[in-house]
Amino acid sequence: MDFNDTNTNDVTETGGTANVLFGMKREGLASMEETQPPLRAVSLLDRTTTGLQCSTDSKNEGKEYTKNSKRMSLESKSRLTSNRNGAKDMWEECSWKVSSLSEIPLDYPLERTRRGICNASITEVVNRISKCLRLLSIEAKFENEYGTAKCITSDMVSFHIQLYAGGFKNQESITVELQRRSGEPRYFLRVCNKILDAADGGQIQEETIPARKKVPLCIMKMPVAKMKCIQGVNKPDHSQEPRRCMNRSLQILRSKEKDFDVEDFEVLCFLTDPLKTRADIVTTICKGILQDHHYSFIRDAIENALETDVVLLEDYESRGRLDAGGKLRRLATILMSNVLAQTSSDGCLANAIQNEKWFADFLIPSLSDEVKNFEVSSNNAYEAISGLNHMAACSEIARHLIKEECSLDDLRSANDFAVHNHKLLASETKLSLGILGYLI
């Protein structure tokens, strides 16, 4: 007797007996439809992300870079578009097209970050919000059927914009609700009020620089060390502080926990940001990352973050938020943008490009790929093109390599897309075309 057949028969008989006892027929089970209650702000996703394996060995002798092996798996939709003019016409139209909206469900608690818009059509409200997202350079994925926009800011704040028909006081109005999914609440509130004001017909000023590069209001006009009241105080020696910071980063990188990797990249972004760290420490660390063999583990971590297949395009668009791998890629591009910006003016970057194969074999091709994937992540494309522009501005070798990796059509396609979707990326791609000598 076959054991599998026996089990099948037992299960069938047991199931049939249970159906009889409970008054349920087998054909009735097949016709039953499962009703699911609507869920909000809940992600049921079984995805395990493996930690990055970062080499902490300072000696990279014998390591060969293969250009074909480093290419990202993310594929921009622009590569599938053979007709650039057709793609340009598509981008000129508003990507968010909503024909009808569902009403607010009964007893459905809305977020406090909401507003009722009166005397405006659905198309008008959608166009206002889309224009605001473009001026604020917020990356967005639209779901026209449900009236939803999934957004990610340059500060890695993820939130959803949900539109409903009617409101509690005026049934003829349109309710605009913003739901924060991840990221700093203060960064979310900074853009939330602007989006709600724009939906209500207010005028929004465009962002000329990323929020992370803006000088905070709490910054004093002069350093604390120059205050008269503390001139007689003995100043501590900070000459060894950069080395201590980097040693601590090395200890964290050796950890196998994924959260520590993200945390370490955040620390490195702070250490290379002159608004958050002393200028001399920033300069020392940035130059060390480019050329010092003691900091080679940082370059290894950047390689792993940019090479790892973090997420498929379909999953990214369906979730509209960053997972741990996406955060690593995002932080790696920000880190390199900081480093290249701080070393481009004193000749250090030009010398590193000339002497280090790492730039030609890995960094420039990887950043070029990020630019080509502008439809996947326009925020990453902006940071990548920013770094490429710093290299092209100070090195003829870099300009030649960038032209090989990023063609004129790639840059113009990115610019055409950004003009209608991402203001900061549009200005940076236009600058890149000028630096590389292309006709704009």
Phi, psi and omega in degrees: 000137180281128182296321180296320179296321180298314180297320181297318180294319180298315181296320181296315181294318180297315180297320180294321178296317180297322179296321180293316182300319183267005176073031183243130177266152182296322179290334177291325178297321182292333183268351181291139178249129180280125178261130183246129177290148179294135179246146178227141177061030179234130179240112177262092187223119178265090182223123177254128182255124180281145180289154179282141177264102183258126177283128180256011178281128183284348181256119181248032182292140178083359180279127181247137177262133177247117185299324184288336184275347185263357185293142181285155178277341179292131183240122182289144177296335183295334179289335179276355181262108182280333182257106183293323180295322177295320177294322179296318177297324180292320181289333180293331177280154178294127183287337182262106181238110182242122181266327180213157182235149175273153179282163179292125180300152180296135180058032179264112183284117178277157176291156176291338178276072181217166178201141176268127182254120181253160175056041178211142179279169179298315181298320181293318179294318180297318179295322178297314181293318179299318178295320179296317178298323179292316182292327179273000180055052178256126180286132186220143172239130188252141172241097187295327184294324184256000181065041185237141172235125179259117192240150175221126180272174177292342176270013180062037172264121180257132178208161179246143171251120182241131179253138177231151175274131178084177180206183182285326183261322183232113183287348180271355184273175176241127180266126177251119182241135176248129182240114178284132180255321179199163179105174183292130179300323182292325175291324179295315181295332181296322180267337183299311181297323180293320181293318179294321177297319179295320179297331180273003177101006180284161179267133182244132177279139181287152178275124179265338176222155178299154181299326182290343180263000179280141180286122179297153180293338182279353181289131179283156181288335179230153178298150180298327182295342181265004178290139185297327186290345182238020181293331181273000182278138178292127182272134178290158180272117181255016184294331181266001183296317178302319180295320179295321179297316182289326176296322177294320177297322178297320179297320180290321180297332180288345178289152180264358181282136182296319182299326179292326177295315178296317180298321181293319177296324177296319177297317180295323177295322176293318183291340179256011180254114182294345176280345183241346182224151181302144188300318182292326177291319178300315181297316180298315183291317181297316178294324178294320180297326182284319192232330187288128181291340177293337181258018183296336179294334176292316178297323177297320179294322178296318178301313181296322181292321182275337181272332187293138176283093189282324185194146176280153183302316182297318180294322181297316181291327182287327181272319181068028178213169182262132171267188184298319179294320177295324177294320178299314180297317180297312181293327179294320178292322177295317180300313180292327176297319177296313183297314182293326179291322184280345184246006186276346189260345185249011178090349181296316181293318179299319178293321180294319179297324181286326189259337185255124178291343182302326181290312183287324186272336183229302193297308182296315176298322182291316178294325177296322177296322177297322178295318180295334179268040184296332179281338177283314178210101179289334177293315177295322179297323178296313180297321181292315181292331175298313178296319178297322179295323178296320179290318182293329183288339185243358185215126175292326178298317180296320179299319179295317181293321180294321178296327178290322185272325185239105185283172178298319179296323179297314182292320179291324177295317177297321179292318179299317178294315186291329180303328183254001185222331189211103188297316182295318178296324179297315180292325182285321177292326176295319176296321180296318178300323178289318181296321182279357176084017178275151176284129182273000000 
